[in-house]
Amino acid sequence: MHLQASKLVINLVEEAKVVPPAESLVFGQTKTDHMLVVHYDPVNGWSTPEIKPYGPLTIDPASSCLQYCPNIFEGMKAYIGPDGEARLFRPQRNMERFARSAARLALPKFDQEALLTLIKRLVLVDKRWIPTKSGYSLYIRPTLIGTHTGLGPHYSDTATLFVILTPSGPYFTNGLQPISLLGISETVRAWPGGTGAHKLGLNYAPSFLPQMEATAKGYDQILWLLEIDCQDGEKGKKDFRITEVGAMNIFLVVQRDDGDLDLITPSLDGTILPGVTRASTLALADAHTRGDIVLPNIPATVKIHTYEKPLTMSLLSSLSSQGKALEFFGVGTAAIVAPINKIGWEGEDVVFPENPYDETRSSTIGRAMFEMITNIQTGRTQFEDWGVVCE
Ligand SMILES: *Cc1c(COP(=O)(O)O)cnc(C)c1O
């Protein structure tokens, strides 16, 4: 049987939990009352989808998800706007990416529309958990794991799909305060031909140790670099391609001689996770430049020229020393925008303008994107079909 939203069975908790105050929330810690669970096997296909009380799953110790990691996930959020509606942000993009991740790990196919309908139903069941406080939302974690039992290292023909919800506040507790990065090239997050362009659980565990080391050195997050042969022909000299920051996509804002701005992000070459926030940032900048929208606090006369192209440390260092690298920021669903103030690299710090996001310098692209995207997510602003009401 196909994944069928119309077959959904809902078993509610007997005693609902108390929703903790928004201020006390730590990202990903508090779970809501319910979860969605559905199983797949090759004979019966997808089982009857069930919304049931949040709780442990029972898993055979020889399950392939525990041994070989055919595990994929998505990260999306539900937001409550002033109109009281629960909204998702471009959720079809998450469904498409989830399907691509499943295909990459030879996990079963599912009907994307049906899964989205089921997620909306789950969000509505636990709607009282969506924090209304500004900057807060309900994080949604769809997960698909291979459950084939047996230790043969081959694809899993059985699987469990579940969706859990966690109310969350600003990802970085200091809000739009800048973070610092440590550039790392000995360990790489993704490589040509690898799996970095998919949201697979196995991409993340190898980053935990380098992250601990970066923290010990006093940096907030890692700037993932990839060593490449130098472009400028100097024999034997190496350069480093900037890929991502932590688990976020990266953007550089460059001052042009004509007064306009360049907005550059690495192209999707297989080492970059195709983020929904990344695509949205590019689209909003283009819309501003076309005159379709005006980004908050960015003059309509300032054009933002977007580029998806390789970005190297040597280019970044040279633009920074010329004072042309205005802003460097990470983007992703969890943080939306994370401004960066410095990068530790080869024993020195590449710095960006001092605290560019303080109140006296509000006209930055990073802040404008943060405000615009937040307004669309909460339904304050309509833009194309990006805000999707759960109904
Ligand atoms: C999820 C993720 C992102 C951001 O993607 P969004 O769809 O914008 O949330 C960026 N990089 C990595 C490695 C990720 O896992």
The ligand as a MOL file (V3000), in Angstrom:
LIG
                    3D

  0  0  0     0  0            999 V3000
M  V30 BEGIN CTAB
M  V30 COUNTS 15 15 0 0 0
M  V30 BEGIN ATOM
M  V30 1 C 19.9660 21.2570 7.0990 0
M  V30 2 C 21.2920 21.7760 6.7020 0
M  V30 3 C 21.4510 23.0540 6.1500 0
M  V30 4 C 20.3500 24.0690 6.0560 0
M  V30 5 O 19.2720 23.6520 5.3010 0
M  V30 6 P 17.8470 24.3720 5.4970 0
M  V30 7 O 16.9660 23.6520 4.5620 0
M  V30 8 O 18.0320 25.7840 5.1690 0
M  V30 9 O 17.4920 24.1690 6.9300 0
M  V30 10 C 22.7080 23.4260 5.7160 0
M  V30 11 N 23.7630 22.6030 5.8420 0
M  V30 12 C 23.6470 21.3750 6.3850 0
M  V30 13 C 24.8500 20.5190 6.4730 0
M  V30 14 C 22.4170 20.9280 6.8360 0
M  V30 15 O 22.3050 19.7240 7.3890 0
M  V30 END ATOM
M  V30 BEGIN BOND
M  V30 1 1 1 2
M  V30 2 1 2 3
M  V30 3 2 2 14
M  V30 4 1 3 4
M  V30 5 2 3 10
M  V30 6 1 4 5
M  V30 7 1 5 6
M  V30 8 2 6 7
M  V30 9 1 6 8
M  V30 10 1 6 9
M  V30 11 1 10 11
M  V30 12 2 11 12
M  V30 13 1 12 13
M  V30 14 1 12 14
M  V30 15 1 14 15
M  V30 END BOND
M  V30 END CTAB
M  END
